[in-house]
Amino acid sequence: MKEENSYNEYENGADDIISRYEEMIEDGKNYYFDVEDLEFILDFYIDMNQMGKAKQAVRYAFNLHPYALPLQIKKAKILLKNNNPKRAISVLENIQEIEMANTELYQIKGHAYVLIKDIEAAKEQYNQALQLIHDKEELVDTLYAISQTLQFQSLYELAIQYLKQAYNLIDDYLFILYDLAYCYERTENTHQSLVYYEKYLGKDPFSDHVWFTVGRLYEEEGNLEKALEAYNFVHAINPNFSDVLLEIARIYENSFQYKKAIQYYSDYIEMDPENYDVHYYIGNCYNLLDEWDNSMEHFHKSLNIEPFNGKVFHGMASVLYKKNLLQDALFYSKRATLVDEDNAKFHLLFGKISSKLNRKANAITAYRKTVDLKPQLVYYWIQLLDELIHQNKISEGIKVLQESLEFHRNSPAILYRLAALQFKKGSKENALQNFKRAFSLDRKNYHDFFKICPEAKKSQAINKILTDQTIKK
């Protein structure tokens, strides 16, 4: 695949031409270059993205050959590179009637229309270019070049159309298979993306980065077996591909296979021993296995590398809380909330520890923070409400319950608690209505109501609701 007039075509003479031109500029002299050499020089600077030198070179080129049409086309190309598509179109239109059979002209003009978001005009120019090409390989090259421009502008669906045309002409070019897979991936068509990535792997089965992408796509689809198979291929092909170890470990961790996760995280640590995040992941897995000494060892290693890590402070607090070392747990939990005050999980644990230590105000403040941060999670509301009930703050509990209904109007857990507190406060009619509604939504957990309000077990009205609703069921 070589671009027309590319400096690659000059092979050994390329350095000589560029050196001669740059020597001329440096010495302030004037050398003669023919049009073809100047095209080469311009392409060299364009391809190297040295647009200042390209603009200088095009001015010099027009001093030598003011009417050379190929140089006009290069000028348009430079204008495009400098984000001036309208001027590029103007330049091309001035020469289009003379150069009607020039495919590069139509292609560049199409790119210019893409930049000004006139896609229909761009397609018309591209079609003009393609109709002039009769060599199959050149046609494939041009289709691919068009698709590249469209991809740079995130027009992936349109890029697919040109890539498919190229694929229908020659179906074994790896770069076309890869770009088709990539474009389908960008349009969230995972199935078609995998089809083309697997076609690619059929021709190049030892491409570790493609296997890695395939693994990631299977993981996104929820096909963890296929994802692990792909990731294991990566590891077999390239044992130094460290990121794949993290992906495998993460799959095992999310599948509750913590020992396997630790194995792969540990393999990663051998390659990158200063990675504090991975030490945290290992510590967290050991915590979930209740292997607390191992857990704390890796949490400490993480902190030695990065001393201000809220996740690690939270993990240490979690271990200490499980071991009932509450004062130490409180210390690390508080540090976690100070490092990241917007993490609801950190405040939740601080609330639980404070509650166990009978620090009532701290517990309520922490739980209140969780619902302020994550009001959409009913669990946080329940923790706050149960703490208020535990502290016998019935009126405040009712206010919080009414606030929670804005987010959880149909939550049986909320409604049972509201009914219980209303019953305790003497609002029997409201309590009955909310109990009946909660029971219609969830017939299994009505005991939550009686735990808070055991005196209601003698209520005929409550027992009638239980009997009537059960009979209706």
N, C-alpha and C positions, 0 to 999 in steps of 0.2 A: 504494500500500500504506500505509494509515494504521491505527494501532492505535485501537481504540474508546476514546473519552474522552481521546485524546491531546491534549496542549496545542497541537499543530499545528492542530487544528480551530478554535482561537480566533482565529487569524490576528492581526489588528491589536489585538484586545482582550487578548491574552496578557500583554503587558508591563504593562498597567494593573492586571490582577488580581494578578500577582505583586508589583508595586510596592506596591499597596495593602496586601497581606498583610504584606510585609516591613516596611513603614512602621509598621504596627500593632505588630508584634513589637518593633521598635526603640524605639518610644515607650511600650511597656507598656500599650497601650490594648486595647479590645475592640470589634472591628467585626463586623458581621453578614455572613456569606457563606452563600449557599444551597448545597445538597448538590452541585449540578453544579459550582459554582465550586470547592468544596473537593476534588472529584474531580480537577479540572484541576490544582489546586495540588499535590496528592499525586502525580499522574502526572508533573508537571514535575520535582519533586525526585527521584522514582524514576528517571526517564529520565536525569536529570543525575547520578545516583548520589550525591546528597547525602543520605545516609541519616539523618544526625543531624537535619537540617531536616525530613525526611520524618516521623520519629518525633515530633518536636515538633508538626508540623502535624496528624498524626492524633489526637494527644491533644486539640488544640484543636477539631478537627472533631467529636469525640465529646462534647465539652462542649456544642456547639451542637445536634448532631443525634444523640443517644445511640442511637437505634434505626434509623438509616438503614442499610439492607442494603448499598447500594453502597459505603459507607464501611467496612463489615466486610470486604468483598472487597479493598479497597485495603489495609486493615490486614494481611490475609493475605499480600498481595503484598510489603509491607514486611518482614514476618517472614521471608519467603523470601529476600529480598535480604540480610537479616541472618543468614542461615544458621540459621534456626530452623524447619525444615520441619514438625516434629511439632506445634508450636504453631499453625502455619498450617493444618494439616489439622484441628486441633481447632476453630479459629475457623470454618472452612468447614463442618464437619459440624454446627455449631450453627445455621447458617442454610440448610443444604442443602434441608431439607424445605419451607421457605418459598420459596426461590429455585430451584426444580427446573428451570426453563427458562433458566437463566443460563449461557451458554456459557463466559464468562470464569471463572466459579466452577470448572467442571469442568477447565478448562485449567490454572488455577493449582494445583488439587489434584493434577492429573497431574504438574506440575512438582515439587510437594512429594514425591510418591512416588518420582520419579526420584532426588531428592537423598538419600532414605533407602534407595535401591537396591532398591525393590520395583517391579520393572519391569512385572510383570503387572498390579498394581494401577494403575500409571500408564497403561498401555495401555487399561485399562477406563475410566478417567476421560476420557482423550482421545477414545475412541470415543463416550462419552456426549456430549461437547461437539460432535463432528462431526455426530452424528445430529440435533442441533438446528438445524443451519445448512442453509438451502435456497438461498441466493444463491451462485452459483458463485465469484465473486471473493472473497467473504468466506470461503468454504470453502478456497480456495487460500491466502489470507492466514493462516488458522488452521493449516493443514497446514504451512506454511512456518515459522510461529512455533514450532510443536511441534518441528520438525526442528532449529531453532536451539538450543532448550534441550537436545536430545539431543546435538548436536554439542559444546556447552559441556562436557558430561559424557563426551566421547569415545565416545559410543554411536553410532558412524558407521553401522554396519549397520542399526540400527533407524531412524536418521535417514533413510537411503535409502528405507525403506519409505514414509514419509510424503511425502518429496520425489517419489517415483514417482507417488503418488496425485495430488499437485498437478500434476505434469507431464502426466499423462493427462487432466487437466481443461483445462489451458492450457499448450501446449507451447512457447510463444515468450517466456516470461519469462526474461530473462537471469540474474536472481539465482537462479532455480531450476536452470537449466542449470549455472551456475557451482558451486552447492553440491553438485549431484549429482556433477559431475566431481571436486570436492574430496573428498567423502566416499569415492568409489571409490578415489581416490589414497591416502587414509588407511588404507583396508582392503587396500592393496597390489594392487588389481585395476587394473593399469595400462591394460589394454586398454579396459575400460569407462570409465575416467577420460578417456582420449584421445577416446573416442566423444563424450562430452558436452562436453569442451573444444572439440572441432572443431565441434559443433553451435553452441556459443556463438560461435565465430569466424565461422560462417556468417551470423550475424546482426550481429556486431560485428567485422568483419575488421581493425579498426585498434586492437585492444586489445593494447598492447605487453606488458603483464604476463602476459596469457594465452598469447600466443605464446612468451614466455620459459618459462613452466611447461611448455608442450607440448614445447619443445626439450629441457628437462631430462628429461622422462619418456622421450622417444625415446632420449636419451643413456643413461639407465638401462637401457633395453631393448637397447642395443647397436646401435641403428639410427642410426649417426652421420650418414648422408646426410640423413635426415629431420630430425635434430637441427640440423644446420647450416642446412638450409632454413628451419626455424623461427627460429633465432637471427638469420639474415640478414633475415628479415621484421622482427624487432624493431629491428634496426639501421636498416633502411630507414624504418620508421615513426617511430622516435625516435632520432636520431643521438646524443643526449645520454645514452642508457641505457648507462652505462659498463660495468656488470657483464656485459653480453652480450659485450663485447669479450674479457673474461677467459675466458668459456666457450668462445668460438670458438678463442681462442689455445690453451686447454688441450686441446681436441680435436685440433688440429693437432700440438701437442707430443707428445701420447700416440700419435699416428699417425706419429711420426718425421718430420713435415714442419716442420722447425725454422725454416726461413726464413719460412714463412707464419705460424707462431706468433709469431715476432719482430715481424712486421708489425702484428699485432693487439695484442700487448703494447705496442708502441711507440705505437699510436694511443691506448691507454688512458693511457699515461704523459703524453701531451699534456694530458689532462684532469686527471690527478692526479700531477703530477711528483714529489711527495714520498712516493710509495708505495714503500717499500724492498723489499717482497715482490716487486713486479713488476719492479723493477730486478734482483733476484736471478733471477727467471724468465728474463729476457732474457739475463743473464750465463750462466745454465745452458745455454740453447739455443745460444749462441755456443760454449760449451765443447764441447758435443756435436758441433758443426760443425768443431771444431778451429780456430776463429777466436779465438785466445787473447787477443790484444790487446783486441779488442772485449769479450770475456768479462770480462777484468780491469777494464776501464773501468766496466762496469755493476756489478760486485761492489764496486768502490770507491765508486760513487755510493750503493749500498745502505748501505754501512758509514758513509758520511758522515751518513746520515739516522738509522740505528740502529746504534750502534757495537758492540753485543754480540749479534750474530746468528750462531749456530752454523752455520746452513746456508751463510751467505756465507763464513765461515772455511773450511768444508769445501770449498766450490766453489773458492776460491782455492788451497787446498792441492792439489786435484785438477789444476788447470791447471799449477801449478808442478811437480807430480810428473810430468806428461806431458812437460814441458819439461826434465826431469831436473835441476831446481834443487832438490835434495833437502833442503838445510838450510833454505831458505825454506819449502819444503813442510812440513817437520817442524814449523816454528814455527806456521804457521797451522792445521795439523792438530791440534796439541796444544791450541791455543786453542779449537778446535771441541769437543774432548772435555771441556774445562773448563766451557764454557758449557752443554753438554748431555751429561752423563756417562752417560745412559741410551740414547743413540743408537748402536746397534750398527754402523751404516755408518761413523760417525765413527771408532770404534775400529779398524775394519777397515782404513781407509786409513792410520791412524797405524801399524798393524802392518806394512803393506806398505812404507811409507817407512822405518820402523825396520829392517826386514829388509834393505832395499837398502843402508842405511848401516851394516850389520853390527852394529847395536845389538840383540844377540840376546835379552837378557832383556826389553827393552822390547817387542820383537816378540811374544814368547810371552805376555807379560802382556796386551797389546792383543788378541791373538787369543783368549786365554782369556776376556776380558771379553765378546767377541762371542757366544761359545757360552753364557755365563752369561745373557746378555740374550735371546738368540734360539736356544734349543736345538733348536727345531723346524726350523731351516734347516740342511740338510746341508752347504751350501756353506761355512758358517762353521767347521764341524768339519773339513772338508777343508783349509781354510787353516791352522788350528792344527796339524793332523797333519802337513801337508807342511813346515811350519816346524820341527817337532820332528824330522822325518826328515832335513831339510836340516842340522840341528845334530847329527845322529847320536845323538839321545836316544831310543834304541830302546825301552828299558823304560818310560820315561814315555809314549812314543807308544802302546804296547800298553795301558797303563792308560786313556789318553784314549779309545782305540778301544773298549774294553770299556764305558766310560761312555757313549759315543755310541750304542751298540747299544740302550740303553734307549729312545732316540727314533727310531733308524733301523735297526731289526733287519733290514730287507730292502733295504738300500741296497748295490748292487754296489760303489760307490766305496769305501764303508767296509769291506766284506768283503774286497775285493782288497788294501787297505792292511793290514788285520789279518793276512791270510794271508801277505803279504810280510814283515811284521815278525816273525811267529811263525816263519817259515822261517829268517830271519836269526838268530833266537835259538835255533834248534835244535828247536823244537816242531813237528817235521815232520808228525806225524799231525793235529794241530789245523790246521796250515797247509793241508794237503790238503783237509780237510773244508770249511774256509771258502773255499778257492779253488774247489772243486767247486760250492759253493752260489752263489758270486758268478757263476761262468760260466753256471750254469743260468738266472740272472736276466738276465745281459747278456753276450752272446758277442762284442760288438764292442770292449769297452774293457779286455780282459784285459792289454793291454800296460802298463796302470798298474802291474800286479803286477811285471812284468819291469823297469820303470824303477827301481823301488825295490830289487828283488832280482834283478839280472841273472844271478847265479850259478845261479838256479833253472832257467835255460834248458836246463841239462844234466840236469835231474831227469827220470828216466824216468817217475816217478809223475805228475808235472805234465803231461808230454807225453801220457801215456796218457789223462788226464782230457780234455785238449783233443781228442784223436782220438776217444775214445768218445762224448763229448757231441756232437761235430760229426756223427758217423755217425748217432746217434739222431735228431738234428734232421732 
